[in-house]
Amino acid sequence: MSALPSGMPPAAPAAGKKTARTVALPLWMNELALIRLALLCFATALSVGSLLVLVSSWYLNQRGAALARTQQLRNVAYDKFAHVENEKLEIRDYQPQFLALRERGLIGEEKRLEWIDAIRQIQERRKLLPISYEIDAQQPFRLEAQAAMGDYSLRGSRMDLHMDLLHEMDLFDFLHELKQRNYYTMQDCSIKRSATAANGALASTLSADCTLYWLTLATAAPAPAARSRP
């Protein structure tokens, strides 16, 4: 090729061809490659740290819930322990009274034969006139006021009692002594005058008709007893 003469302008590019242009990148883009490793480490550390915070928060919540359940179980166990201790103190305080009530026939199954035997003994010892009675089957006995009885239920056996009397004190002494041996409640009692014997023999001047209920405390409903007569 021959050199262009000096002072001549360069020839224009051929039509239809474009010249390539290069765009200069910002300086910070060139420097980004230098801190890329640090940025990756920072992003990794941030992700791991966030994950650890979430895990720690979840673990703390789990431990808090477990602590609350443990405290609740402890409170329940303490309440049970305190209840048992109170029951032990009540048993120690009331056991003598309980044994005395059971000995007198209030607690447990009714002792109908003992009632009949007590009537016979009092009649013979006080030399009372003949006594007649009928005892019905045992039934639930309701009080006017509600009373806490626990596992026990109050039951009563109705007895219709007839006595011939020489004087009123025969009835009062009989009922008083009968109450010392067993538990009963009087529903009603009436006394009326009767005719004396014409031949002068010992005879009643009064007669009494009473209705009372023998009482027992039982844990289960016993089978009804047959109606008893002397």
C-alpha positions as CSV (number, residue, x, y, z in Angstrom):
1,M,0.0,0.0,0.0
2,S,1.2,3.4,-0.8
3,A,1.3,6.0,1.9
4,L,-1.1,8.9,1.9
5,P,0.4,12.1,0.9
6,S,1.0,14.4,3.9
7,G,-1.6,16.9,4.6
8,M,-4.4,14.8,3.2
9,P,-7.3,13.9,5.5
10,P,-8.1,10.2,6.2
11,A,-10.5,8.5,3.9
12,A,-14.1,8.2,5.2
13,P,-15.2,4.7,6.2
14,A,-17.1,2.8,3.7
15,A,-20.9,3.2,3.7
16,G,-22.9,0.5,5.6
17,K,-20.3,-0.3,8.3
18,K,-20.6,0.8,11.9
19,T,-17.7,1.4,14.2
20,A,-17.6,-0.4,17.6
21,R,-17.9,1.9,20.6
22,T,-16.7,0.9,24.1
23,V,-18.5,2.1,27.2
24,A,-16.4,2.8,30.2
25,L,-17.6,1.1,33.5
26,P,-18.0,3.1,36.7
27,L,-15.0,2.9,39.0
28,W,-17.1,1.2,41.8
29,M,-18.0,-1.6,39.5
30,N,-14.4,-2.3,38.9
31,E,-13.8,-2.3,42.7
32,L,-16.8,-4.6,43.4
33,A,-14.8,-7.6,42.4
34,L,-12.3,-6.7,45.2
35,I,-15.0,-7.0,48.0
36,R,-17.1,-9.8,46.4
37,L,-15.8,-12.4,48.9
38,A,-16.4,-10.1,51.8
39,L,-20.0,-9.5,50.6
40,L,-20.6,-13.2,50.3
41,C,-19.3,-13.8,53.8
42,F,-21.5,-11.0,55.2
43,A,-24.6,-12.4,53.4
44,T,-23.8,-15.9,54.7
45,A,-23.2,-14.6,58.3
46,L,-26.4,-12.6,58.2
47,S,-28.5,-15.6,57.0
48,V,-26.9,-17.9,59.6
49,G,-27.4,-15.3,62.3
50,S,-31.1,-14.8,61.4
51,L,-31.6,-18.5,61.5
52,L,-29.9,-18.8,64.9
53,V,-32.1,-16.0,66.2
54,L,-35.2,-17.8,65.0
55,V,-34.0,-21.1,66.5
56,S,-33.2,-19.5,69.8
57,S,-36.6,-17.8,69.9
58,W,-38.3,-21.1,69.2
59,Y,-36.3,-22.9,71.8
60,L,-36.9,-20.2,74.4
61,N,-40.7,-20.4,73.8
62,Q,-40.5,-24.2,74.1
63,R,-38.6,-23.9,77.4
64,G,-41.0,-21.3,78.7
65,A,-44.0,-23.5,77.9
66,A,-42.3,-26.5,79.5
67,L,-41.5,-24.4,82.6
68,A,-45.2,-23.3,82.8
69,R,-46.4,-27.0,82.5
70,T,-43.9,-28.0,85.2
71,Q,-45.1,-25.3,87.5
72,Q,-48.7,-26.2,86.9
73,L,-48.0,-29.9,87.7
74,R,-46.1,-28.8,90.8
75,N,-49.0,-26.7,91.9
76,V,-51.4,-29.6,91.3
77,A,-49.1,-32.0,93.3
78,Y,-48.8,-29.4,96.1
79,D,-52.6,-29.0,96.3
80,K,-53.0,-32.8,96.4
81,F,-50.4,-33.1,99.1
82,A,-52.0,-30.3,101.2
83,H,-55.4,-32.0,100.7
84,V,-54.0,-35.3,102.0
85,E,-52.4,-33.6,104.9
86,N,-55.6,-31.9,105.8
87,E,-57.5,-35.2,105.6
88,K,-54.9,-36.8,107.9
89,L,-55.4,-34.0,110.4
90,E,-59.2,-34.4,110.2
91,I,-59.0,-38.1,110.5
92,R,-56.8,-37.7,113.6
93,D,-59.2,-35.2,115.1
94,Y,-62.5,-36.9,114.3
95,Q,-61.5,-40.6,114.4
96,P,-62.5,-41.0,118.1
97,Q,-65.9,-39.4,117.4
98,F,-66.3,-41.5,114.2
99,L,-65.6,-44.7,116.2
100,A,-68.0,-43.7,118.9
101,L,-70.8,-43.1,116.4
102,R,-70.1,-46.4,114.7
103,E,-70.1,-48.2,118.0
104,R,-73.6,-46.7,118.8
105,G,-74.9,-47.9,115.4
106,L,-75.2,-44.6,113.5
107,I,-72.5,-45.3,110.9
108,G,-72.8,-48.5,108.9
109,E,-75.5,-51.0,108.2
110,E,-78.6,-50.8,110.5
111,K,-78.6,-53.0,113.5
112,R,-82.2,-53.9,113.7
113,L,-81.7,-56.9,116.0
114,E,-79.8,-54.6,118.5
115,W,-82.7,-52.2,118.4
116,I,-85.2,-54.9,119.3
117,D,-82.9,-56.3,122.0
118,A,-82.5,-52.8,123.5
119,I,-86.3,-52.4,123.7
120,R,-86.6,-55.7,125.4
121,Q,-83.9,-55.0,127.9
122,I,-85.3,-51.6,128.9
123,Q,-88.7,-53.0,129.2
124,E,-87.5,-55.8,131.5
125,R,-85.2,-53.6,133.6
126,R,-87.8,-50.9,134.2
127,K,-90.6,-53.4,134.6
128,L,-92.8,-51.7,132.0
129,L,-96.0,-53.0,130.6
130,P,-96.0,-54.8,127.3
131,I,-94.7,-52.8,124.3
132,S,-95.7,-53.5,120.7
133,Y,-94.1,-52.0,117.6
134,E,-93.6,-52.4,113.9
135,I,-90.5,-51.4,111.9
136,D,-90.8,-50.6,108.2
137,A,-88.1,-51.1,105.5
138,Q,-85.3,-48.7,105.5
139,Q,-85.6,-45.7,103.2
140,P,-83.6,-42.5,102.4
141,F,-84.2,-39.9,105.0
142,R,-84.2,-36.2,104.0
143,L,-83.3,-33.4,106.3
144,E,-84.9,-29.9,106.1
145,A,-81.4,-28.3,105.8
146,Q,-78.7,-29.6,103.5
147,A,-75.7,-31.2,105.2
148,A,-72.4,-32.2,103.7
149,M,-72.0,-36.0,104.3
150,G,-69.4,-36.9,101.8
151,D,-69.8,-40.5,100.6
152,Y,-72.4,-41.3,103.2
153,S,-76.2,-41.0,102.9
154,L,-78.7,-40.7,105.7
155,R,-81.3,-43.4,105.9
156,G,-84.2,-44.1,108.3
157,S,-86.4,-47.0,109.3
158,R,-89.8,-46.0,110.6
159,M,-91.1,-47.6,113.8
160,D,-94.7,-47.3,115.0
161,L,-94.6,-47.8,118.8
162,H,-97.5,-48.5,121.2
163,M,-97.0,-48.5,124.9
164,D,-99.4,-49.0,127.8
165,L,-98.3,-46.8,130.7
166,L,-98.9,-46.6,134.4
167,H,-97.8,-42.9,134.3
168,E,-96.2,-40.5,131.8
169,M,-92.7,-41.0,133.1
170,D,-92.7,-44.6,131.9
171,L,-92.7,-43.2,128.3
172,F,-90.1,-40.5,128.9
173,D,-87.7,-42.8,130.8
174,F,-88.0,-45.4,128.1
175,L,-87.3,-43.0,125.2
176,H,-84.4,-41.3,127.1
177,E,-82.7,-44.6,127.8
178,L,-83.4,-45.8,124.2
179,K,-81.6,-42.7,122.9
180,Q,-78.5,-43.5,124.9
181,R,-78.1,-46.7,123.0
182,N,-79.0,-45.8,119.4
183,Y,-79.9,-42.8,117.2
184,Y,-83.5,-42.0,116.3
185,T,-85.6,-39.0,115.7
186,M,-89.2,-38.6,116.9
187,Q,-91.8,-37.7,114.4
188,D,-94.9,-37.6,116.6
189,C,-96.2,-39.0,119.9
190,S,-99.6,-38.9,121.5
191,I,-100.7,-40.0,125.0
192,K,-104.3,-40.8,125.9
193,R,-106.1,-42.1,129.0
194,S,-107.3,-45.7,129.1
195,A,-109.8,-47.5,131.4
196,T,-108.5,-49.1,134.6
197,A,-109.0,-52.8,135.4
198,A,-112.1,-53.5,137.4
199,N,-110.6,-56.3,139.5
200,G,-107.9,-54.1,141.0
201,A,-105.0,-55.8,139.2
202,L,-102.1,-53.7,137.9
203,A,-103.3,-52.1,134.7
204,S,-102.4,-49.2,132.5
205,T,-104.1,-45.8,133.0
206,L,-102.5,-44.3,129.9
207,S,-101.4,-45.4,126.5
208,A,-98.9,-43.8,124.0
209,D,-98.7,-44.1,120.3
210,C,-95.4,-42.8,118.8
211,T,-93.8,-42.7,115.4
212,L,-90.0,-42.5,115.2
213,Y,-87.2,-43.1,112.7
214,W,-84.1,-45.1,113.4
215,L,-81.2,-43.3,111.7
216,T,-78.1,-44.7,110.1
217,L,-75.3,-43.3,107.8
218,A,-74.4,-45.8,105.0
219,T,-72.1,-45.6,102.0
220,A,-74.4,-47.7,99.8
221,A,-78.1,-48.3,99.7
222,P,-78.8,-51.5,101.7
223,A,-81.4,-54.0,100.7
224,P,-84.8,-53.2,102.2
225,A,-85.5,-55.1,105.4
226,A,-88.7,-56.9,106.0
227,R,-91.3,-55.2,108.3
228,S,-90.5,-56.3,111.9
229,R,-92.9,-57.0,114.7
230,P,-92.2,-58.1,118.3
